[in-house]
Amino acid sequence: MEVRERKRKAERGWKGREIKERKQKQGKENKVRQRRERKTKKGTDRKNNWKTEKGNEREWKGRQRKERMTKNGKED
């Protein structure tokens, strides 16, 4: 009886370790995927910035600043 119980416990421990390792691996893969997505997202945002509302706003503010500077007689 004792031997059988010990075997069962040992097997359970091994299974638990296996599950834990699998979860860790999954977590690492998710991290890498998220980082990759973040990087590409940043790049596309930068490239297509002028297409977004925020990009237009920034361009508009820049133009306003230039006009203000030229009105005051300063060159940018």
C-alpha distance (Angstrom), angle and dihedral (degrees) to the residues before:
residue distance angle dihedral
M1 . . .
E2 3.78 . .
V3 3.79 93.9 .
R4 3.78 92.6 49.8
E5 3.79 91.3 49.8
R6 3.80 91.9 49.0
K7 3.80 90.4 50.5
R8 3.79 91.4 50.4
K9 3.79 92.2 50.1
A10 3.79 91.6 47.8
E11 3.79 90.5 50.6
R12 3.78 91.6 48.8
G13 3.81 90.6 51.2
W14 3.78 91.2 50.9
K15 3.79 91.5 48.8
G16 3.79 90.4 49.3
R17 3.79 90.7 52.1
E18 3.79 90.6 49.1
I19 3.80 91.8 52.2
K20 3.81 91.3 46.8
E21 3.80 92.3 51.1
R22 3.79 91.3 48.4
K23 3.81 91.2 51.7
Q24 3.82 91.5 48.7
K25 3.79 91.2 50.7
Q26 3.80 90.7 48.6
G27 3.80 90.5 50.3
K28 3.80 92.1 51.3
E29 3.80 91.2 49.2
N30 3.80 90.4 50.3
K31 3.79 90.8 50.1
V32 3.78 91.9 51.5
R33 3.81 92.0 46.6
Q34 3.80 92.3 49.5
R35 3.80 91.8 48.3
R36 3.80 90.9 50.0
E37 3.81 90.9 49.1
R38 3.78 90.9 49.1
K39 3.80 92.0 51.4
T40 3.79 94.7 49.7
K41 3.78 91.4 44.2
K42 3.79 91.1 54.5
G43 3.78 91.2 50.2
T44 3.77 95.2 49.6
D45 3.78 91.2 45.4
R46 3.77 90.0 54.3
K47 3.79 92.9 47.1
N48 3.79 96.3 45.6
N49 3.77 94.4 37.0
W50 3.77 94.2 117.9
K51 3.81 89.2 56.3
T52 3.79 93.0 58.1
E53 3.76 125.0 80.6
K54 3.79 91.1 -118.5
G55 3.80 90.7 52.8
N56 3.79 90.9 52.2
E57 3.76 90.4 48.7
R58 3.79 91.5 51.5
E59 3.80 92.0 48.0
W60 3.79 89.8 49.2
K61 3.81 92.3 49.6
G62 3.80 89.4 49.4
R63 3.78 91.3 51.9
Q64 3.81 90.4 48.8
R65 3.79 90.3 51.7
K66 3.79 91.9 50.5
E67 3.78 91.3 50.3
R68 3.79 91.1 48.7
M69 3.81 91.6 49.1
T70 3.81 93.5 49.7
K71 3.80 90.6 47.0
N72 3.80 89.1 55.8
G73 3.78 90.4 48.1
K74 3.82 96.7 -109.5
E75 3.77 125.1 126.7
D76 3.77 120.2 -140.0
